[in-house]
């Protein structure tokens, strides 16, 4: 464990608190499951995550230097504990977005948040 790890873990905890206070729940769905016995596709898994949709200026203000390479006009900021999987999708403003495009913000190998471009 690097000396900076504790600092960034504390930052992740602080950001989680902000997201819980100001964010909302978003539905996440997993891929449908194929049943070989009935030859049908059943419902996939579902869960909720906490996040916040923000315009580029708000996200940059919230995350500072970590946003230096992020260019999305509208982003979904997800808690580090959301652990998005590439085969999942999240429902934002009535549209499903693939979590295969999610980017972790990871200073010092500690994931602070996940960012997803939800510009349409």
TAGI-V42484 format. One record per residue. N is the residue number from 0. RES is the residue in three letters. PHI is phi in whole degrees, 0 to 359 (none if undefined). BURIAL is I if it has 9 or more other ideal C-beta (glycine too) atoms within 8 Angstrom, else O. D_LAST is the distance of its C-alpha to the last C-alpha in whole Angstrom. Layout:
N RES PHI BURIAL D_LAST
N RES PHI BURIAL D_LAST
This chain:
0 UNK none O 40
1 UNK 286 O 39
2 UNK 300 O 40
3 UNK 284 O 37
4 UNK 303 I 36
5 UNK 298 O 37
6 UNK 299 I 35
7 UNK 288 I 32
8 UNK 293 I 32
9 UNK 294 O 33
10 UNK 299 I 30
11 UNK 301 I 28
12 UNK 296 O 30
13 UNK 297 O 29
14 UNK 296 I 26
15 UNK 304 I 26
16 UNK 298 O 28
17 UNK 295 I 25
18 UNK 294 I 23
19 UNK 295 I 25
20 UNK 289 O 26
21 UNK 255 O 23
22 UNK 273 I 20
23 UNK 216 O 20
24 UNK 273 O 20
25 UNK 237 I 17
26 UNK 281 I 18
27 UNK 238 I 19
28 UNK 236 I 20
29 UNK 264 I 22
30 UNK 293 O 23
31 UNK 295 O 25
32 UNK 256 O 29
33 UNK 272 O 31
34 UNK 259 I 34
35 UNK 291 O 37
36 UNK 289 O 40
37 UNK 265 O 38
38 UNK 55 O 35
39 UNK 232 O 33
40 UNK 258 O 29
41 UNK 275 O 29
42 UNK 292 O 27
43 UNK 279 I 25
44 UNK 288 O 26
45 UNK 217 O 24
46 UNK 199 O 24
47 UNK 240 O 22
48 UNK 229 I 21
49 UNK 260 I 21
50 UNK 202 I 18
51 UNK 214 I 16
52 UNK 271 I 13
53 UNK 221 I 13
54 UNK 289 O 12
55 UNK 305 I 14
56 UNK 296 O 17
57 UNK 292 O 18
58 UNK 298 I 17
59 UNK 296 I 19
60 UNK 294 O 22
61 UNK 287 I 22
62 UNK 251 I 22
63 UNK 57 O 24
64 UNK 299 O 25
65 UNK 296 O 23
66 UNK 267 I 20
67 UNK 302 O 21
68 UNK 251 O 19
69 UNK 268 I 16
70 UNK 241 O 14
71 UNK 295 I 10
72 UNK 285 O 9
73 UNK 222 I 8
74 UNK 231 I 10
75 UNK 259 I 12
76 UNK 258 I 16
77 UNK 249 I 18
78 UNK 302 I 22
79 UNK 299 I 24
80 UNK 285 O 26
81 UNK 290 I 23
82 UNK 43 O 24
83 UNK 297 I 21
84 UNK 251 O 22
85 UNK 301 O 20
86 UNK 274 O 20
87 UNK 267 I 19
88 UNK 229 I 15
89 UNK 240 I 14
90 UNK 265 I 13
91 UNK 230 I 11
92 UNK 52 O 10
93 UNK 82 O 11
94 UNK 239 O 9
95 UNK 269 O 11
96 UNK 240 I 10
97 UNK 288 O 13
98 UNK 278 I 15
99 UNK 291 O 17
100 UNK 264 O 14
101 UNK 292 I 15
102 UNK 242 O 18
103 UNK 281 I 21
104 UNK 264 I 22
105 UNK 230 O 26
106 UNK 290 I 28
107 UNK 56 I 32
108 UNK 62 O 30
109 UNK 247 I 30
110 UNK 286 I 26
111 UNK 268 I 25
112 UNK 208 I 22
113 UNK 246 I 19
114 UNK 241 I 15
115 UNK 225 I 12
116 UNK 288 O 9
117 UNK 242 I 6
118 UNK 286 O 4
119 UNK 231 O 0
